[in-house]
Every structure is written in C-alpha cells, then in structure tokens.
Amino acid sequence: MKREVMMRVQKIKIAGLVSAAGLILALFFLAACGGGQISTTPTTQKKETVAPPPSEEELEGKESKLAWSYDPTGKKDPFKVPLPMEPPNPKTRYYLEQLWIDGIIVGPDGKNIAHIITPGNQEFFISIGDTLGANKGIVKEIKAGGIVVEEQFLDPRDSSKIRIVDKFLKMEGEGAASGIKKK
C-alpha cells in the first residue's frame, strides 16, 4: 500500500512539472508575440512618402527617360523547346586506336578508299580529306597497306600539337597494328 501511495505521489509530481513547463512555454510565446495586445500609440519614425507618378499632362513637352529597360536580342528564349541533339558521328566517336581498317579499295589516280569498322560494328568508307577519330584527325593518305591520319591534340609533356598516325590494314588473326609518329 505504501508503494501505491508513493507511485501516485510521483505521478502527481510529474504531471505538475509537465503542466508547469507547458505554462512557461505558453507565456514565452505570448511574450514573443507581444502578449496579444495591439499597440495604439503612434510611432515616432518618419515614413518615406512616395510622390505619385506624374500625370500625362505634366509629361507633355518633356522627354521621358526610362530608368531601366530589357533588351532580349541575342539571348536564348527560355520557353523555346530545344531541338533534339543529332546522334554522334561514328567516324568521330571513337579514337583512332579503336577503329579497324577492314580493307582498302585501290582506285585509279591514287583515289583510294578505306573500309573502316568501329567497336560498335558500324561500317563506313573514308577517302582522303575525311575527318576521322575522336581528335578529329584529317585523312592525309590512303595507301595499299593502311592510312595516314594527321590529328591535333594537347599533350602537356610535348609541345608538338600535331601527331601523324599510320594506321595499318588489319588482317584476321593479327593484333591492332598502328604506328604513331610525332611531327
């Protein structure tokens, strides 16, 4: 029985503490909000008065100067739907080391054509002057044994910015044979 009385006393103490904390919080919020009373005393601060805009009669005969204007010429329209991007060109998608020369068609007067296969199994033909490789090299020569590509690149170790790549015809069973010469 004594135990029950002690537990009731503890519950009453806890309930009293909770209600006291709630009362303190309520008083704090009321004080922060100004106590719920609205002040009717005039403030001593001066309010800036804004002059009304001049009427049309006052503006007649005077040149009006705009304080600010926006000129959208040359800017992108934010509401225009962008055009879909065109798919990457297979000739310039891969590096030269990744391309496979499958065959060379020897034509009259040195007008040779090379048959190229990409790692994605896309096939195309190139001739002299075509762009080839991710560094956008120019095909300078197509020989019976391979092609010569001149590409520009940035190499922090070498000041030379032009690289000549000899890409040889790849026969079945051979590894990727290509030679690189720096100009």
BAFI-3210 file (N, C-alpha, C; in Angstrom, 3 decimals, decimal comma, padded with zeros to 6 digits):
// residues 183
n [1|2|3|4|5|6|7|8|9|10|11|12|13|14|15|16|17|18|19|20|21|22|23|24|25|26|27|28|29|30|31|32|33|34|35|36|37|38|39|40|41|42|43|44|45|46|47|48|49|50|51|52|53|54|55|56|57|58|59|60|61|62|63|64|65|66|67|68|69|70|71|72|73|74|75|76|77|78|79|80|81|82|83|84|85|86|87|88|89|90|91|92|93|94|95|96|97|98|99|100|101|102|103|104|105|106|107|108|109|110|111|112|113|114|115|116|117|118|119|120|121|122|123|124|125|126|127|128|129|130|131|132|133|134|135|136|137|138|139|140|141|142|143|144|145|146|147|148|149|150|151|152|153|154|155|156|157|158|159|160|161|162|163|164|165|166|167|168|169|170|171|172|173|174|175|176|177|178|179|180|181|182|183]
n.u [000,809|001,917|003,650|001,997|000,955|003,274|003,834|001,640|002,118|004,478|003,501|001,790|003,648|005,118|003,115|002,581|005,014|005,042|002,783|003,604|005,802|004,466|002,914|004,929|006,041|003,811|003,557|005,987|005,660|003,516|004,713|006,622|005,055|004,051|002,247|-000,344|-001,605|-002,434|-000,617|-001,600|-000,407|001,061|003,794|007,097|008,729|009,628|007,830|008,664|007,506|006,085|006,131|003,351|003,062|003,861|001,302|-000,251|-000,551|001,437|003,662|003,654|005,459|007,860|010,753|010,616|012,516|013,454|014,021|014,972|015,476|014,897|016,639|016,135|017,542|019,709|019,737|018,918|015,785|013,877|011,588|011,463|011,374|014,059|015,973|016,258|019,281|021,625|022,584|025,786|028,523|029,707|032,250|033,778|033,446|034,960|038,339|041,345|042,857|040,943|039,564|039,079|040,682|039,333|039,583|041,125|040,316|041,734|041,976|041,855|044,379|045,303|043,120|042,143|040,073|039,115|037,857|036,231|035,714|033,915|034,148|031,533|030,533|029,779|029,943|031,795|032,928|035,925|037,652|040,420|040,924|038,719|037,257|038,378|038,290|038,309|039,776|039,415|040,977|042,525|042,287|045,110|046,429|045,833|047,052|048,029|048,544|047,484|046,321|047,056|046,777|046,415|046,341|045,334|046,246|046,350|049,093|050,526|053,159|054,573|055,453|054,701|051,933|050,755|050,061|051,056|049,479|049,971|047,916|047,511|046,455|044,380|044,720|042,968|043,315|045,560|047,006|046,128|047,660|049,398|051,186|052,724|053,774|055,384|055,180]
n.v [-001,182|001,194|001,483|001,943|004,436|005,970|005,781|007,135|009,697|010,310|010,324|012,511|014,553|014,473|015,137|017,727|018,987|018,776|020,300|022,768|023,287|023,498|025,795|027,704|027,665|028,592|031,199|032,227|032,199|033,969|036,302|036,649|037,214|039,645|039,648|039,560|041,959|044,923|047,666|051,001|053,387|056,096|055,715|057,066|057,145|058,432|058,084|057,330|059,235|058,591|060,108|060,601|059,137|061,201|062,928|062,561|065,032|066,549|065,297|065,974|067,531|067,118|065,073|061,701|059,611|056,319|054,416|051,845|049,233|046,282|044,355|041,802|040,852|038,608|036,861|033,694|032,124|031,306|029,766|028,295|025,155|022,943|021,786|018,378|016,598|015,723|012,409|011,041|011,228|008,339|008,267|010,077|009,370|007,433|006,735|006,715|004,427|002,581|001,991|-000,163|-001,054|-002,543|-003,036|-001,932|-000,120|000,121|002,699|004,318|006,722|007,222|007,569|006,251|004,260|003,589|000,953|001,031|-000,255|000,163|-000,165|-000,638|-002,149|-000,706|000,201|001,993|004,001|005,737|008,542|010,446|013,420|013,243|013,482|011,841|009,915|010,594|012,847|014,336|013,997|014,460|012,627|012,005|010,388|007,434|004,354|001,234|-000,471|000,687|003,628|007,179|009,487|012,793|014,402|016,876|017,575|017,950|017,726|017,665|016,992|017,260|019,711|019,687|019,862|018,472|015,291|012,515|009,693|006,433|004,099|000,764|-001,751|-004,239|-007,574|-010,702|-012,371|-010,963|-008,648|-005,297|-003,212|-000,338|002,623|005,417|008,625|011,580|014,880]
n.w [000,000|000,777|-001,232|-003,448|-002,815|-002,950|-005,656|-006,734|-005,778|-007,121|-009,762|-009,640|-009,124|-011,521|-013,360|-012,488|-013,081|-015,881|-016,579|-015,592|-017,226|-019,689|-019,211|-018,902|-021,486|-022,947|-021,911|-022,781|-025,610|-025,840|-024,926|-026,866|-029,044|-028,460|-026,511|-027,280|-027,402|-029,154|-030,112|-029,780|-029,799|-031,554|-033,811|-033,686|-035,821|-039,009|-041,954|-045,252|-047,851|-050,943|-053,995|-056,123|-059,407|-062,242|-063,980|-067,248|-068,382|-067,183|-068,244|-070,908|-073,433|-072,202|-072,322|-071,680|-069,623|-069,396|-066,529|-066,494|-068,805|-070,756|-073,069|-075,158|-077,365|-078,965|-076,860|-075,373|-075,816|-073,099|-073,130|-075,400|-076,949|-076,837|-079,650|-080,651|-079,964|-082,473|-083,420|-082,426|-084,706|-086,266|-087,316|-085,883|-083,283|-081,934|-080,782|-082,793|-082,317|-081,686|-083,970|-086,811|-089,700|-092,314|-094,990|-098,089|-100,910|-103,895|-106,082|-109,363|-110,283|-107,682|-106,008|-103,507|-101,325|-097,986|-095,953|-092,951|-089,651|-086,682|-083,026|-082,296|-084,323|-086,601|-089,992|-092,443|-095,227|-096,021|-097,444|-098,810|-096,986|-095,352|-092,041|-089,145|-086,198|-082,598|-081,969|-084,164|-086,562|-089,799|-092,758|-094,522|-096,341|-098,204|-098,402|-099,964|-097,871|-095,583|-093,730|-093,401|-090,896|-089,820|-086,851|-084,457|-081,126|-077,533|-075,538|-072,483|-071,945|-074,268|-076,586|-079,204|-081,325|-083,301|-084,536|-086,355|-087,475|-088,428|-089,586|-089,936|-092,271|-091,026|-090,662|-090,440|-087,345|-086,635|-084,309|-083,184|-085,293|-085,416|-086,098|-084,550|-085,245|-084,300|-085,321]
ca.u [000,000|002,827|004,226|000,989|000,882|004,494|003,703|000,675|002,789|005,409|002,704|001,298|004,803|005,431|002,049|002,784|006,155|004,643|001,878|004,387|006,585|003,518|002,559|006,106|006,114|002,712|003,925|007,086|005,113|002,726|005,633|007,282|004,074|003,588|001,245|-001,690|-002,150|-002,033|-000,226|-002,324|000,367|001,698|005,251|007,797|009,549|009,069|007,637|009,003|006,349|006,415|005,347|002,593|003,652|003,357|000,170|000,078|-000,466|002,748|004,685|003,629|006,516|009,104|011,199|010,632|013,653|013,177|015,062|015,524|014,814|015,473|016,765|016,369|018,202|020,909|019,593|018,187|014,402|013,754|010,376|011,580|011,736|015,331|015,984|016,945|020,674|021,831|023,414|027,210|029,041|030,544|033,634|034,492|033,017|035,984|039,737|041,933|043,329|039,796|038,993|039,656|040,676|038,978|040,043|041,465|039,945|042,710|041,323|042,752|044,956|045,532|041,874|041,853|039,016|039,334|036,659|036,518|034,724|034,020|033,901|030,098|030,236|029,290|030,889|031,724|034,061|036,540|038,579|041,362|040,280|037,654|037,579|038,357|038,790|037,774|040,541|039,047|042,126|042,238|042,929|046,033|046,858|045,342|047,975|047,569|048,727|046,867|046,004|047,821|045,867|047,078|045,398|045,850|045,918|047,076|049,883|051,285|054,572|055,207|054,962|054,194|050,480|050,285|050,519|050,779|049,205|049,898|047,011|047,745|045,393|044,366|044,353|042,378|044,290|046,613|046,646|045,961|048,957|049,394|052,392|052,478|054,946|055,085|055,767]
ca.v [000,000|002,325|001,573|002,560|005,859|006,598|005,885|008,216|010,970|010,545|010,692|013,878|015,444|014,529|015,895|019,128|019,504|018,896|021,451|023,985|023,512|023,970|027,168|028,541|027,794|029,461|032,575|032,620|032,506|035,194|037,432|036,831|037,766|040,938|039,465|039,566|043,317|045,754|048,995|052,072|054,623|056,370|055,549|058,331|057,057|059,090|057,211|057,985|059,403|058,422|061,023|059,867|059,312|062,400|062,708|062,705|066,467|067,030|064,709|066,551|068,502|066,669|063,749|060,771|058,702|055,086|054,114|050,528|048,534|044,970|044,085|040,361|040,444|037,811|035,987|032,463|032,137|030,238|028,982|027,558|023,759|022,722|020,791|017,161|016,520|014,723|011,323|011,254|010,706|007,175|008,495|010,865|008,937|006,593|007,087|006,001|003,128|001,693|001,708|-001,297|-000,928|-003,868|-003,214|-000,753|-000,230|000,907|003,283|004,942|008,036|007,368|007,863|005,049|004,329|002,615|000,449|001,112|-000,840|000,710|-001,172|-000,907|-002,865|000,156|000,204|003,143|004,189|007,065|008,901|011,492|014,673|012,989|013,603|010,517|009,808|011,500|014,099|014,923|013,996|014,518|011,546|012,627|009,462|006,056|003,500|-000,154|-001,168|001,385|005,046|008,153|010,488|013,873|014,926|017,835|017,160|018,640|016,832|018,546|016,591|017,539|020,974|019,435|019,751|017,678|013,912|011,744|008,315|005,452|003,014|-000,264|-002,695|-005,296|-008,882|-011,579|-013,057|-010,035|-007,663|-003,959|-002,685|001,076|003,321|006,832|009,481|012,957|015,821]
ca.w [000,000|000,809|-002,562|-004,304|-002,462|-003,465|-007,105|-007,019|-005,486|-008,232|-010,929|-009,426|-009,296|-012,948|-014,009|-012,126|-013,835|-017,283|-016,714|-015,359|-018,447|-020,706|-018,870|-019,204|-022,939|-023,394|-021,562|-023,668|-026,929|-025,741|-024,809|-028,153|-029,978|-027,994|-025,474|-027,827|-027,385|-030,282|-029,646|-030,471|-029,740|-032,841|-033,837|-033,906|-037,024|-040,181|-043,101|-046,508|-048,729|-052,341|-054,815|-057,141|-060,732|-062,901|-064,872|-068,666|-068,692|-066,746|-069,097|-072,239|-073,683|-071,585|-072,761|-070,545|-069,608|-068,667|-065,560|-066,781|-069,904|-071,041|-074,494|-075,271|-078,606|-078,765|-075,713|-075,628|-075,366|-072,103|-073,334|-076,645|-076,760|-077,531|-080,714|-080,211|-080,402|-083,511|-082,899|-082,712|-085,960|-085,946|-087,755|-084,879|-081,955|-081,321|-081,021|-083,923|-081,865|-081,555|-085,290|-087,519|-091,159|-092,807|-096,363|-098,874|-102,319|-104,651|-107,247|-110,341|-109,969|-106,242|-105,289|-102,747|-100,322|-096,918|-095,282|-091,509|-088,749|-085,328|-081,996|-082,262|-085,570|-087,673|-091,100|-093,343|-096,128|-095,928|-098,513|-098,408|-096,597|-094,378|-090,630|-088,542|-084,835|-081,582|-082,032|-085,452|-087,469|-091,237|-093,514|-095,459|-097,390|-098,117|-099,136|-100,101|-096,597|-094,452|-093,912|-092,627|-090,342|-089,100|-085,867|-083,486|-079,768|-076,475|-074,705|-071,592|-071,913|-075,548|-077,133|-080,542|-081,260|-084,440|-084,464|-087,561|-087,096|-089,513|-089,191|-090,937|-092,585|-090,023|-091,205|-089,432|-086,516|-086,225|-083,300|-083,736|-085,677|-085,829|-085,709|-084,277|-085,425|-083,949|-086,260]
c.u [000,863|003,423|003,262|000,893|002,102|004,409|002,726|001,316|003,757|004,660|002,200|002,439|005,144|004,378|002,192|003,931|005,799|003,738|002,622|005,219|005,688|003,137|003,708|006,236|005,020|003,027|005,047|006,561|004,259|003,629|006,315|006,342|003,558|002,459|-000,172|-002,317|-001,598|-001,750|-000,971|-001,573|001,049|003,215|005,890|008,670|008,835|008,948|007,961|007,746|006,818|005,504|004,578|003,225|003,048|002,226|000,603|000,215|000,892|003,861|004,720|004,719|007,842|009,464|011,245|011,821|013,266|014,344|015,729|014,768|015,567|015,487|017,089|017,103|019,497|020,830|018,735|016,772|014,197|012,542|010,417|012,039|013,035|015,202|016,695|018,364|020,806|022,757|024,878|027,623|029,939|032,001|034,438|034,130|034,131|037,378|040,292|042,376|042,189|039,216|039,757|039,544|040,481|039,492|040,333|041,046|040,867|042,037|042,327|043,211|045,108|044,289|041,412|040,757|039,290|037,994|036,994|035,377|034,983|033,835|032,418|029,602|029,525|030,371|030,698|032,996|034,594|037,452|039,480|040,592|039,146|038,171|037,414|038,931|038,220|038,517|040,355|040,261|041,665|043,001|043,786|046,384|046,228|046,227|047,395|047,661|048,068|046,597|046,931|046,857|046,688|046,057|046,098|045,397|046,721|047,792|050,737|052,777|055,309|054,606|054,390|052,689|049,907|050,885|050,108|050,610|049,129|049,050|047,084|046,521|045,493|043,889|043,752|043,474|045,419|046,096|046,494|047,346|048,795|050,676|052,076|053,800|054,534|055,850|056,381]
c.v [001,260|002,567|002,260|004,050|006,593|006,778|006,985|009,575|011,303|010,961|012,115|014,874|015,600|015,336|017,380|019,747|019,714|020,100|022,756|024,319|024,031|025,417|028,114|028,732|028,715|030,918|033,091|033,011|033,764|036,424|037,707|037,463|039,122|040,814|039,519|040,947|044,088|047,148|050,040|053,386|054,847|056,192|056,887|058,293|057,737|058,081|057,997|058,072|059,323|059,325|060,218|060,088|060,528|062,054|062,940|064,170|067,028|066,498|065,305|067,607|068,104|065,306|062,841|059,832|057,488|054,800|052,785|049,935|047,245|044,749|042,608|039,926|039,708|036,866|034,785|032,584|031,005|029,343|028,152|026,129|023,493|021,633|019,534|017,115|015,438|013,638|011,546|010,576|009,502|007,365|009,238|010,463|008,193|007,131|006,227|004,594|002,114|001,283|000,583|-001,037|-002,329|-004,099|-001,884|-001,047|000,705|001,374|003,888|006,314|008,268|007,714|006,593|005,312|003,240|002,235|000,326|000,449|-000,290|-000,414|-001,523|-001,614|-002,007|000,200|001,459|003,202|005,602|007,274|010,019|012,786|014,485|013,174|012,235|010,574|010,872|012,835|014,807|015,109|013,992|013,385|012,196|011,708|008,094|005,220|002,091|-000,901|-000,495|002,841|005,899|009,253|011,514|014,478|015,897|017,381|018,000|017,609|017,712|018,208|016,986|018,817|020,806|019,195|018,946|016,291|013,214|010,284|007,477|004,299|001,976|-001,148|-003,865|-006,584|-009,721|-012,306|-012,154|-009,146|-006,305|-003,386|-001,241|001,710|004,792|007,571|010,882|013,862|016,957]
c.w [000,000|-000,580|-003,524|-004,048|-003,031|-004,986|-007,487|-006,812|-006,637|-009,484|-010,807|-009,633|-010,779|-013,691|-013,707|-012,896|-015,304|-017,478|-016,484|-016,601|-019,559|-020,462|-019,197|-020,715|-023,474|-023,092|-022,472|-025,045|-026,904|-025,659|-026,142|-029,170|-029,524|-026,990|-025,992|-027,836|-028,581|-029,750|-030,469|-030,422|-031,079|-032,735|-034,179|-035,153|-038,183|-041,304|-044,356|-047,357|-050,165|-053,150|-055,855|-058,516|-061,428|-063,875|-066,319|-069,049|-068,311|-067,659|-070,490|-072,363|-073,061|-072,146|-071,539|-070,696|-068,791|-067,728|-065,884|-067,947|-070,173|-072,539|-074,680|-076,539|-078,283|-077,582|-076,078|-075,061|-074,370|-072,321|-074,624|-076,351|-077,526|-078,585|-080,210|-080,777|-081,466|-082,976|-083,262|-084,006|-085,651|-086,369|-086,687|-083,455|-081,211|-081,609|-082,158|-083,533|-081,791|-082,912|-085,979|-089,016|-091,714|-094,220|-097,035|-100,314|-103,078|-105,926|-108,206|-109,858|-108,462|-105,441|-104,560|-101,708|-099,290|-096,293|-093,800|-090,743|-087,353|-084,304|-081,867|-083,515|-086,610|-088,751|-091,940|-094,179|-095,951|-097,130|-098,001|-098,123|-095,591|-092,956|-089,990|-087,137|-083,915|-081,556|-083,363|-086,367|-088,915|-091,926|-094,596|-096,617|-097,127|-099,021|-099,204|-098,773|-095,412|-094,767|-093,049|-092,215|-089,577|-088,140|-084,932|-082,109|-078,795|-075,623|-073,793|-071,548|-073,177|-076,126|-078,537|-080,467|-082,419|-084,322|-085,751|-087,131|-088,365|-088,995|-090,286|-091,119|-091,628|-090,670|-090,088|-088,674|-086,055|-085,107|-083,958|-084,032|-086,117|-085,329|-085,529|-084,447|-085,027|-084,869|-085,512]
res [m|k|r|e|v|m|m|r|v|q|k|i|k|i|a|g|l|v|s|a|a|g|l|i|l|a|l|f|f|l|a|a|c|g|g|g|q|i|s|t|t|p|t|t|q|k|k|e|t|v|a|p|p|p|s|e|e|e|l|e|g|k|e|s|k|l|a|w|s|y|d|p|t|g|k|k|d|p|f|k|v|p|l|p|m|e|p|p|n|p|k|t|r|y|y|l|e|q|l|w|i|d|g|i|i|v|g|p|d|g|k|n|i|a|h|i|i|t|p|g|n|q|e|f|f|i|s|i|g|d|t|l|g|a|n|k|g|i|v|k|e|i|k|a|g|g|i|v|v|e|e|q|f|l|d|p|r|d|s|s|k|i|r|i|v|d|k|f|l|k|m|e|g|e|g|a|a|s|g|i|k|k|k]
***
